[in-house]
Each structure stands twice: as structure tokens, then as C-alpha cells.
Amino acid sequence: MHKPRLNPGAMAAIVLLCAGCTHLGVNGFAPGITTEAEVRARLGTPGMTWTEPDGGRLLEFSGQPNGTYCHMIAVGPDGRVREIRQAFGEDSFRRVVAGLTQDQVRRLLGGPEEKVRFALKPDEEVWSWRYDDTTEMLSYFNAYFGKDGSLLRTDRSVIYKASGPSFP
């Protein structure tokens, strides 16, 4: 009987895919069991920490500017993890609506990859998060803030990577 075998290319793809799942090392954390001290011991200092009204904390662990992930880890007042959320998902993007403050947007998506002011629109600041990076394209979620720091609008942009032959 012939046993199916994976070719070396498929095996390498599986290894890379699995490595991508552990880029931040959040697997193995269990809500209600893992403590904040254990999270900090494995992941280091969060990019931002917010204190919640009930005494809990929200910790930001972002891969920006080079990665395409941001894990927001909610810790209860008892010091145990309540929730681990990947911030770059449709649910989070839908919650980023006009009128939010910069801090409110950061609590949803984490720190941006880039903050830019354009000369022709000096009263606007644009924050961008790279949330997808494939071999064909880069995908960005963009938030436009007015001079008072409130969100005016959002959009998405895609940058297609060059393909085809390269010439010397």
C-alpha cells in the first residue's frame, strides 16, 4: 500500500504557517488560568496598558510596524487573563467609527504602523495599520483624525507588490 507523502515545499509551507501562529507566543494562555505576570514574563512589557473601571487592565502587544497582528489581552482585577483578542479583525474594524478619540481607536487596534500628516491637509493626521501581508499585496486599515483628535473617517488601501521578471 502506498503512503501519501508531502513534498518538501508543502512541508516548508506548513512549518512556516505554524510558526506564524506562534509569532507572539499567545497560544498556551488560557482565560481564567493564565496570570498577568505569566503574560509579561513571556511577552515582555506591553506597548500600552490601560486601567479598566473595575480595576482590571488591557494590555497591548503589537507586531507593528513589522508584523500584521496586535493582541489585546484583558486582565481582570484578580490578575488573571479574561480575554485575548486579535485586534486586526472585521469586528474591530467595524467598531472604528467617526467621533472616536485617538485613545479609543488605539484601545481597539493597538498602536499604528505609521502616523502621517500631509502638507495639503495639515489639520488631518492619518494612522495606518498593516493587517495583511501576502506574496501579492499589503493591506492597510487607515484612520483619519481631525485637529481635535477625533476620528473623521476610515478607509482601506491595498498596495500590490511588483511581480514578474526583474531587469538589471
VEXMAR-595522 format. One record per atom (N, C-alpha, C): residue number from 0; residue in one letter; x, y, z. Coordinates in pm, 1 decimal. Example, Ala and Ser with C-alpha at 12.3 -4.5 7.8 and 13.67 -1.06 7.14 Angstrom:
! VEXMAR-595522
0, a, 1319.0, -569.0, 780.0
0, a, 1230.0, -450.0, 780.0
0, a, 1320.0, -330.0, 780.0
1, s, 1285.0, -225.0, 708.0
1, s, 1367.0, -106.0, 714.0
1, s, 1290.0, 3.0, 787.0
END
This chain:
! VEXMAR-595522
0, m, 84.5, -117.6, 0.0
0, m, 0.0, 0.0, 0.0
0, m, 89.3, 124.3, 0.0
1, h, 53.8, 221.0, -79.6
1, h, 132.3, 344.1, -94.2
1, h, 89.3, 446.4, 10.1
2, k, 184.5, 497.8, 85.7
2, k, 154.7, 601.2, 185.1
2, k, 171.0, 737.2, 119.5
3, p, 71.4, 828.0, 135.9
3, p, 88.1, 962.5, 79.6
3, p, 198.3, 1036.8, 153.5
4, r, 278.9, 1111.0, 78.0
4, r, 388.3, 1188.0, 138.2
4, r, 377.1, 1332.3, 94.6
5, l, 414.5, 1420.6, 183.4
5, l, 418.5, 1562.8, 149.2
5, l, 550.7, 1593.1, 81.7
6, n, 543.7, 1672.3, -23.4
6, n, 669.6, 1712.7, -85.5
6, n, 738.4, 1814.5, 4.4
7, p, 867.6, 1836.6, -12.1
7, p, 940.8, 1929.6, 75.0
7, p, 884.1, 2071.0, 74.7
8, g, 833.7, 2118.3, -40.4
8, g, 774.8, 2252.7, -46.7
8, g, 651.7, 2264.8, 40.4
9, a, 565.0, 2162.7, 35.7
9, a, 444.2, 2163.1, 118.4
9, a, 481.0, 2156.2, 265.7
10, m, 580.6, 2076.6, 298.6
10, m, 625.5, 2064.9, 437.6
10, m, 678.4, 2199.0, 488.4
11, a, 755.8, 2268.7, 406.4
11, a, 808.7, 2400.1, 445.6
11, a, 695.7, 2499.6, 466.1
12, a, 594.0, 2494.7, 380.5
12, a, 480.0, 2585.1, 394.6
12, a, 406.5, 2560.3, 525.7
13, i, 390.8, 2433.7, 562.7
13, i, 323.5, 2400.3, 687.7
13, i, 404.1, 2450.3, 807.1
14, v, 534.3, 2432.3, 802.2
14, v, 620.6, 2478.9, 911.4
14, v, 610.6, 2630.3, 925.5
15, l, 614.9, 2703.5, 812.9
15, l, 605.3, 2849.9, 818.4
15, l, 469.1, 2894.2, 868.5
16, l, 363.6, 2825.6, 825.7
16, l, 230.1, 2860.2, 870.9
16, l, 218.1, 2840.9, 1021.4
17, c, 267.2, 2730.7, 1070.7
17, c, 262.4, 2705.0, 1215.2
17, c, 347.6, 2805.7, 1291.3
18, a, 461.0, 2843.6, 1236.7
18, a, 545.6, 2943.3, 1302.2
18, a, 473.0, 3076.4, 1310.0
19, g, 396.3, 3109.4, 1206.8
19, g, 320.3, 3234.0, 1207.0
19, g, 216.8, 3237.8, 1317.8
20, c, 163.8, 3121.6, 1353.9
20, c, 63.3, 3115.8, 1459.6
20, c, 125.1, 3144.6, 1595.6
21, t, 254.1, 3124.7, 1608.3
21, t, 317.8, 3142.3, 1738.4
21, t, 406.4, 3265.9, 1743.9
22, h, 392.8, 3354.2, 1643.9
22, h, 480.4, 3470.3, 1635.8
22, h, 484.8, 3551.2, 1764.2
23, l, 376.9, 3555.6, 1836.3
23, l, 374.9, 3634.0, 1958.4
23, l, 374.9, 3544.8, 2081.2
24, g, 349.8, 3417.3, 2064.4
24, g, 352.6, 3326.2, 2177.1
24, g, 230.9, 3333.0, 2266.1
25, v, 112.0, 3363.9, 2211.3
25, v, -8.2, 3370.1, 2294.4
25, v, -76.6, 3234.8, 2307.8
26, n, -40.7, 3139.1, 2219.8
26, n, -103.0, 3008.5, 2237.9
26, n, -47.3, 2948.4, 2366.9
27, g, -134.0, 2880.8, 2437.1
27, g, -97.0, 2828.3, 2568.3
27, g, -150.3, 2915.8, 2681.8
28, f, -187.4, 3040.7, 2650.6
28, f, -251.1, 3125.7, 2750.9
28, f, -398.1, 3086.1, 2758.7
29, a, -450.5, 3072.7, 2880.0
29, a, -589.1, 3031.4, 2898.5
29, a, -662.5, 3132.3, 2986.0
30, p, -770.4, 3191.6, 2933.3
30, p, -850.3, 3283.0, 3015.5
30, p, -894.3, 3214.7, 3144.8
31, g, -883.5, 3288.8, 3253.1
31, g, -921.5, 3236.9, 3384.5
31, g, -810.2, 3161.8, 3454.9
32, i, -705.6, 3124.8, 3381.8
32, i, -596.5, 3046.9, 3440.6
32, i, -463.9, 3123.4, 3434.7
33, t, -428.5, 3171.0, 3315.5
33, t, -301.5, 3242.2, 3297.6
33, t, -304.7, 3374.8, 3372.6
34, t, -194.7, 3409.8, 3437.0
34, t, -187.7, 3536.2, 3511.6
34, t, -118.6, 3643.6, 3428.4
35, e, -139.3, 3767.6, 3467.9
35, e, -72.5, 3879.4, 3402.0
35, e, 78.5, 3865.8, 3413.4
36, a, 125.6, 3819.3, 3526.8
36, a, 270.1, 3800.2, 3545.9
36, a, 325.7, 3700.0, 3445.5
37, e, 251.4, 3592.9, 3418.6
37, e, 295.6, 3494.4, 3319.5
37, e, 297.8, 3554.2, 3179.0
38, v, 197.3, 3635.1, 3145.9
38, v, 192.5, 3702.0, 3015.6
38, v, 313.6, 3792.2, 2999.3
39, r, 341.3, 3874.9, 3100.9
39, r, 454.0, 3967.7, 3093.3
39, r, 588.2, 3893.4, 3090.8
40, a, 595.9, 3781.8, 3160.6
40, a, 720.6, 3705.4, 3160.6
40, a, 750.2, 3649.9, 3021.2
41, r, 647.9, 3609.2, 2949.7
41, r, 668.0, 3552.6, 2816.9
41, r, 676.0, 3659.1, 2707.5
42, l, 592.2, 3763.0, 2715.4
42, l, 581.5, 3860.8, 2607.0
42, l, 656.1, 3991.4, 2631.5
43, g, 695.0, 4015.3, 2755.3
43, g, 764.1, 4140.3, 2786.4
43, g, 667.0, 4251.3, 2823.4
44, t, 715.1, 4372.9, 2814.8
44, t, 634.6, 4489.5, 2850.6
44, t, 537.6, 4522.2, 2737.8
45, p, 409.7, 4541.9, 2769.3
45, p, 314.2, 4577.4, 2664.7
45, p, 344.2, 4715.7, 2606.3
46, g, 299.6, 4736.7, 2481.6
46, g, 317.4, 4867.3, 2417.4
46, g, 235.5, 4975.1, 2485.9
47, m, 124.0, 4935.8, 2545.3
47, m, 37.3, 5028.5, 2617.0
47, m, -41.6, 4946.5, 2717.7
48, t, -73.3, 5008.9, 2830.4
48, t, -157.4, 4946.6, 2932.9
48, t, -264.1, 5047.3, 2973.4
49, w, -388.9, 5003.6, 2975.8
49, w, -498.8, 5087.5, 3022.4
49, w, -558.1, 5023.9, 3147.3
50, t, -597.6, 5106.0, 3242.9
50, t, -667.3, 5057.1, 3361.9
50, t, -816.6, 5064.8, 3335.9
51, e, -886.5, 4954.7, 3360.0
51, e, -1030.3, 4946.6, 3337.9
51, e, -1104.4, 4995.2, 3462.7
52, p, -1230.5, 5036.2, 3447.2
52, p, -1307.8, 5086.1, 3562.3
52, p, -1317.2, 4987.6, 3678.9
53, d, -1315.8, 4855.8, 3649.0
53, d, -1328.2, 4756.6, 3756.9
53, d, -1194.0, 4720.9, 3820.5
54, g, -1085.7, 4789.1, 3779.1
54, g, -953.4, 4760.1, 3834.6
54, g, -871.1, 4665.5, 3749.2
55, g, -932.5, 4610.2, 3645.0
55, g, -858.5, 4524.5, 3552.4
55, g, -770.3, 4609.9, 3462.3
56, r, -699.2, 4543.1, 3370.5
56, r, -611.2, 4613.7, 3278.3
56, r, -628.2, 4557.6, 3137.7
57, l, -602.5, 4641.7, 3038.7
57, l, -598.2, 4599.9, 2899.9
57, l, -454.8, 4619.7, 2853.9
58, l, -393.1, 4512.0, 2804.7
58, l, -253.3, 4514.1, 2764.1
58, l, -244.0, 4500.6, 2612.4
59, e, -162.8, 4585.2, 2551.6
59, e, -144.1, 4582.8, 2406.1
59, e, -9.5, 4520.0, 2371.6
60, f, -13.7, 4415.2, 2290.9
60, f, 107.7, 4351.2, 2240.1
60, f, 98.5, 4351.3, 2087.8
61, s, 164.8, 4446.8, 2026.2
61, s, 151.6, 4468.2, 1883.2
61, s, 277.2, 4428.0, 1806.9
62, g, 255.6, 4377.5, 1687.0
62, g, 365.5, 4345.3, 1597.1
62, g, 399.6, 4459.2, 1503.3
63, q, 326.6, 4570.5, 1512.9
63, q, 354.9, 4685.9, 1428.0
63, q, 488.6, 4744.7, 1471.2
64, p, 574.4, 4790.2, 1384.9
64, p, 548.0, 4819.0, 1244.9
64, p, 579.1, 4704.4, 1150.6
65, n, 634.2, 4593.6, 1195.5
65, n, 674.8, 4488.9, 1101.7
65, n, 577.7, 4372.8, 1089.8
66, g, 492.3, 4355.3, 1187.5
66, g, 401.2, 4241.5, 1185.6
66, g, 261.0, 4279.6, 1143.9
67, t, 176.1, 4180.4, 1132.2
67, t, 37.2, 4204.1, 1093.2
67, t, -56.9, 4150.5, 1201.5
68, y, -21.6, 4174.9, 1325.7
68, y, -104.0, 4130.8, 1437.2
68, y, -95.3, 4232.0, 1550.7
69, c, -196.0, 4230.6, 1633.7
69, c, -193.8, 4303.1, 1760.4
69, c, -286.3, 4228.3, 1854.2
70, h, -230.4, 4175.9, 1961.6
70, h, -311.1, 4105.4, 2060.5
70, h, -341.4, 4199.3, 2176.1
71, m, -470.2, 4214.4, 2203.0
71, m, -515.8, 4290.9, 2318.1
71, m, -555.6, 4187.1, 2423.7
72, i, -490.3, 4195.7, 2538.2
72, i, -512.9, 4097.2, 2643.8
72, i, -577.3, 4167.4, 2762.6
73, a, -700.8, 4127.8, 2791.6
73, a, -774.3, 4184.0, 2904.9
73, a, -744.7, 4100.5, 3028.9
74, v, -705.8, 4168.8, 3136.2
74, v, -672.4, 4104.8, 3263.7
74, v, -770.5, 4156.3, 3368.5
75, g, -829.0, 4065.6, 3444.8
75, g, -924.8, 4105.3, 3548.2
75, g, -856.1, 4162.1, 3671.0
76, p, -934.9, 4217.7, 3762.5
76, p, -878.2, 4271.4, 3886.2
76, p, -807.3, 4165.5, 3969.7
77, d, -839.5, 4037.3, 3944.2
77, d, -774.3, 3927.4, 4016.3
77, d, -637.9, 3892.2, 3957.4
78, g, -597.1, 3962.8, 3847.4
78, g, -467.2, 3938.2, 3787.2
78, g, -465.6, 3824.0, 3687.4
79, r, -583.5, 3767.5, 3656.1
79, r, -591.8, 3656.9, 3559.8
79, r, -645.0, 3707.1, 3424.7
80, v, -595.5, 3645.7, 3318.2
80, v, -638.7, 3682.2, 3183.7
80, v, -787.7, 3653.9, 3167.9
81, r, -859.8, 3754.5, 3117.4
81, r, -1002.7, 3739.0, 3088.3
81, r, -1026.3, 3704.7, 2942.1
82, e, -948.8, 3771.9, 2855.0
82, e, -972.9, 3757.9, 2711.2
82, e, -845.0, 3790.6, 2634.7
83, i, -826.0, 3720.8, 2523.5
83, i, -717.5, 3750.8, 2430.5
83, i, -783.0, 3774.4, 2295.5
84, r, -761.9, 3893.7, 2241.6
84, r, -828.3, 3930.7, 2116.4
84, r, -725.9, 3976.1, 2013.5
85, q, -732.0, 3918.7, 1894.1
85, q, -652.6, 3967.7, 1781.4
85, q, -725.2, 4092.2, 1730.6
86, a, -659.4, 4207.7, 1739.6
86, a, -724.0, 4335.0, 1709.3
86, a, -752.8, 4355.5, 1561.7
87, f, -679.0, 4289.5, 1473.6
87, f, -696.8, 4312.2, 1330.4
87, f, -797.6, 4214.7, 1272.2
88, g, -923.8, 4236.9, 1304.2
88, g, -1032.3, 4155.3, 1252.4
88, g, -1148.8, 4244.3, 1213.6
89, e, -1238.5, 4190.9, 1135.4
89, e, -1352.7, 4269.2, 1087.6
89, e, -1435.4, 4327.0, 1201.9
90, d, -1450.3, 4253.1, 1310.9
90, d, -1527.9, 4303.2, 1424.2
90, d, -1465.4, 4431.3, 1480.1
91, s, -1333.6, 4431.5, 1495.2
91, s, -1265.4, 4551.5, 1545.5
91, s, -1273.7, 4665.5, 1445.0
92, f, -1250.4, 4635.9, 1317.8
92, f, -1254.6, 4741.4, 1215.6
92, f, -1392.4, 4807.2, 1210.1
93, r, -1500.3, 4728.7, 1223.6
93, r, -1636.4, 4784.6, 1221.0
93, r, -1662.9, 4877.6, 1339.7
94, r, -1594.1, 4856.8, 1449.0
94, r, -1615.4, 4938.6, 1569.3
94, r, -1542.0, 5072.3, 1563.7
95, v, -1454.8, 5089.6, 1465.0
95, v, -1380.6, 5215.4, 1448.7
95, v, -1468.4, 5308.9, 1365.8
96, v, -1540.3, 5397.8, 1435.3
96, v, -1639.3, 5485.2, 1370.6
96, v, -1609.4, 5632.1, 1400.8
97, a, -1660.2, 5717.7, 1313.9
97, a, -1640.2, 5862.0, 1328.0
97, a, -1679.2, 5908.3, 1468.1
98, g, -1597.7, 5999.0, 1521.6
98, g, -1622.4, 6056.1, 1653.7
98, g, -1537.9, 5996.8, 1765.1
99, l, -1481.8, 5877.0, 1743.0
99, l, -1395.4, 5818.3, 1845.7
99, l, -1269.2, 5902.9, 1862.4
100, t, -1210.2, 5896.8, 1981.6
100, t, -1084.1, 5966.6, 2006.0
100, t, -967.9, 5876.8, 1962.8
101, q, -849.6, 5934.5, 1953.9
101, q, -731.5, 5855.9, 1920.2
101, q, -708.9, 5745.3, 2023.1
102, d, -729.7, 5774.5, 2150.3
102, d, -711.9, 5672.7, 2254.0
102, d, -812.5, 5559.2, 2237.6
103, q, -937.3, 5591.1, 2204.7
103, q, -1038.2, 5487.7, 2185.2
103, q, -1002.7, 5397.2, 2066.5
104, v, -951.2, 5457.1, 1959.4
104, v, -911.3, 5378.4, 1843.3
104, v, -791.4, 5290.6, 1878.7
105, r, -697.5, 5345.9, 1954.2
105, r, -581.1, 5265.2, 1992.5
105, r, -622.5, 5148.2, 2081.3
106, r, -721.4, 5168.0, 2166.4
106, r, -770.2, 5057.3, 2250.8
106, r, -832.2, 4946.0, 2168.2
107, l, -883.2, 4979.9, 2050.3
107, l, -941.6, 4878.6, 1962.0
107, l, -837.1, 4809.3, 1875.0
108, l, -740.8, 4887.5, 1821.3
108, l, -648.1, 4834.3, 1720.6
108, l, -501.9, 4831.0, 1762.5
109, g, -469.3, 4891.0, 1874.7
109, g, -328.9, 4899.5, 1913.9
109, g, -260.5, 5014.3, 1841.2
110, g, -133.5, 5030.9, 1868.2
110, g, -57.3, 5138.3, 1806.0
110, g, -42.1, 5115.9, 1656.4
111, p, -51.4, 5221.7, 1577.4
111, p, -42.4, 5207.1, 1432.5
111, p, 100.3, 5183.8, 1384.3
112, e, 110.7, 5132.9, 1263.0
112, e, 241.0, 5116.9, 1198.9
112, e, 299.5, 5253.5, 1166.6
113, e, 210.8, 5346.0, 1129.2
113, e, 258.9, 5475.8, 1082.1
113, e, 156.9, 5584.3, 1115.3
114, k, 208.3, 5703.9, 1145.4
114, k, 126.2, 5824.1, 1163.8
114, k, 180.9, 5928.0, 1066.9
115, v, 91.2, 5987.0, 985.3
115, v, 135.6, 6080.0, 881.2
115, v, 46.2, 6202.8, 878.1
116, r, 108.1, 6316.9, 853.9
116, r, 37.0, 6441.7, 822.8
116, r, 80.0, 6482.3, 682.9
117, f, -18.4, 6514.5, 599.2
117, f, 11.2, 6555.4, 462.3
117, f, 9.2, 6707.0, 451.5
118, a, 101.9, 6762.6, 373.3
118, a, 116.2, 6908.1, 359.2
118, a, -12.7, 6974.3, 311.5
119, l, -87.2, 6909.9, 224.1
119, l, -209.4, 6969.9, 170.6
119, l, -329.9, 6954.6, 263.9
120, k, -314.5, 6875.1, 368.4
120, k, -421.3, 6859.4, 469.3
120, k, -357.6, 6865.5, 607.8
121, p, -304.4, 6980.5, 645.9
121, p, -230.0, 6989.0, 772.6
121, p, -315.8, 6969.1, 897.7
122, d, -448.4, 6981.0, 884.9
122, d, -535.6, 6962.0, 1000.3
122, d, -578.6, 6817.2, 1018.6
123, e, -520.9, 6726.8, 939.0
123, e, -555.0, 6586.5, 946.7
123, e, -432.1, 6502.7, 975.3
124, e, -451.0, 6401.2, 1058.9
124, e, -344.4, 6304.1, 1083.1
124, e, -400.0, 6166.4, 1046.6
125, v, -321.5, 6089.2, 972.1
125, v, -364.5, 5956.8, 928.0
125, v, -282.6, 5850.5, 1000.4
126, w, -353.2, 5756.9, 1064.5
126, w, -288.5, 5641.9, 1127.3
126, w, -316.9, 5521.6, 1038.7
127, s, -214.9, 5437.8, 1017.4
127, s, -230.3, 5319.6, 932.5
127, s, -178.7, 5195.0, 1002.8
128, w, -255.0, 5085.8, 987.3
128, w, -218.1, 4955.2, 1040.8
128, w, -208.9, 4856.9, 924.3
129, r, -96.5, 4788.4, 912.1
129, r, -83.6, 4682.7, 811.1
129, r, -139.7, 4556.1, 873.0
130, y, -249.2, 4506.6, 814.1
130, y, -314.2, 4391.4, 873.9
130, y, -304.8, 4265.2, 790.0
131, d, -253.2, 4275.9, 669.1
131, d, -237.0, 4158.0, 586.0
131, d, -115.1, 4178.4, 497.4
132, d, -34.8, 4076.0, 485.2
132, d, 86.8, 4082.6, 404.8
132, d, 101.2, 3948.3, 334.5
133, t, 61.4, 3944.5, 208.5
133, t, 72.8, 3821.2, 131.1
133, t, 183.7, 3839.3, 28.0
134, t, 206.9, 3737.5, -49.2
134, t, 309.7, 3749.2, -152.3
134, t, 266.2, 3845.5, -261.7
135, e, 135.9, 3868.8, -275.7
135, e, 86.4, 3956.1, -381.6
135, e, 63.0, 4100.2, -337.3
136, m, 26.6, 4121.5, -208.5
136, m, -14.4, 4256.5, -168.9
136, m, 1.1, 4281.4, -18.7
137, l, -3.4, 4410.0, 14.3
137, l, -7.8, 4456.9, 152.6
137, l, -142.7, 4525.8, 171.6
138, s, -212.8, 4497.0, 281.2
138, s, -341.7, 4560.1, 309.5
138, s, -330.6, 4645.6, 433.8
139, y, -386.4, 4766.4, 426.0
139, y, -380.6, 4863.1, 535.1
139, y, -520.0, 4910.1, 573.1
140, f, -540.5, 4931.3, 703.5
140, f, -659.4, 4998.5, 755.2
140, f, -612.7, 5136.9, 796.4
141, n, -681.9, 5241.3, 750.2
141, n, -640.6, 5379.5, 774.3
141, n, -748.3, 5455.0, 850.4
142, a, -707.0, 5534.1, 948.1
142, a, -798.1, 5617.3, 1027.0
142, a, -753.4, 5763.2, 1014.6
143, y, -847.6, 5851.7, 983.5
143, y, -819.2, 5993.8, 961.1
143, y, -874.3, 6074.3, 1077.8
144, f, -784.7, 6144.4, 1148.3
144, f, -822.6, 6222.5, 1265.8
144, f, -815.3, 6371.5, 1235.6
145, g, -911.0, 6447.1, 1289.2
145, g, -910.0, 6592.0, 1276.5
145, g, -814.8, 6654.6, 1375.7
146, k, -801.5, 6787.6, 1368.5
146, k, -706.6, 6856.6, 1456.2
146, k, -742.5, 6843.5, 1603.7
147, d, -871.3, 6813.7, 1635.3
147, d, -911.3, 6793.2, 1774.7
147, d, -886.6, 6649.8, 1822.2
148, g, -833.7, 6564.4, 1733.2
148, g, -803.3, 6426.6, 1771.1
148, g, -918.2, 6330.2, 1755.3
149, s, -1032.2, 6376.7, 1701.9
149, s, -1145.1, 6285.3, 1684.1
149, s, -1142.1, 6225.4, 1543.2
150, l, -1192.1, 6103.4, 1533.6
150, l, -1190.1, 6029.6, 1408.3
150, l, -1290.7, 6088.5, 1309.7
151, l, -1243.2, 6118.7, 1189.6
151, l, -1328.4, 6172.9, 1084.0
151, l, -1384.9, 6061.2, 995.8
152, r, -1297.1, 5967.7, 954.7
152, r, -1337.8, 5861.2, 865.3
152, r, -1229.8, 5753.1, 863.1
153, t, -1262.7, 5640.8, 800.1
153, t, -1165.8, 5533.0, 780.5
153, t, -1173.1, 5487.3, 635.8
154, d, -1069.1, 5419.6, 592.8
154, d, -1071.0, 5351.1, 464.2
154, d, -966.4, 5241.6, 466.4
155, r, -958.9, 5169.5, 359.4
155, r, -858.5, 5064.6, 344.8
155, r, -782.0, 5089.8, 216.5
156, s, -658.0, 5049.2, 217.0
156, s, -577.7, 5060.9, 96.0
156, s, -500.4, 4931.6, 75.4
157, v, -474.1, 4904.3, -50.1
157, v, -400.2, 4784.3, -88.1
157, v, -284.9, 4827.9, -175.8
158, i, -168.5, 4776.4, -146.7
158, i, -50.8, 4800.8, -228.8
158, i, -10.8, 4667.3, -289.0
159, y, -15.6, 4661.7, -421.2
159, y, 22.2, 4538.2, -488.9
159, y, 172.7, 4534.9, -505.3
160, k, 229.3, 4421.4, -471.0
160, k, 373.4, 4405.0, -482.2
160, k, 410.2, 4380.6, -628.0
161, a, 528.2, 4425.5, -664.4
161, a, 576.1, 4404.7, -800.9
161, a, 591.2, 4255.7, -827.8
162, s, 556.4, 4217.0, -947.8
162, s, 574.8, 4076.8, -985.4
162, s, 629.4, 4072.0, -1127.1
163, g, 672.4, 3958.0, -1163.4
163, g, 725.5, 3942.2, -1297.6
163, g, 876.9, 3949.5, -1296.0
164, p, 934.6, 3947.5, -1414.3
164, p, 1081.4, 3947.4, -1421.1
164, p, 1140.1, 4079.9, -1377.2
165, s, 1255.2, 4074.1, -1317.6
165, s, 1326.6, 4197.0, -1282.1
165, s, 1440.6, 4214.1, -1380.9
166, f, 1469.3, 4337.2, -1410.8
166, f, 1574.1, 4368.3, -1507.8
166, f, 1689.6, 4438.6, -1440.0
167, p, 1811.1, 4408.2, -1481.1
167, p, 1926.9, 4471.5, -1417.2
167, p, 1936.7, 4618.3, -1447.2
END
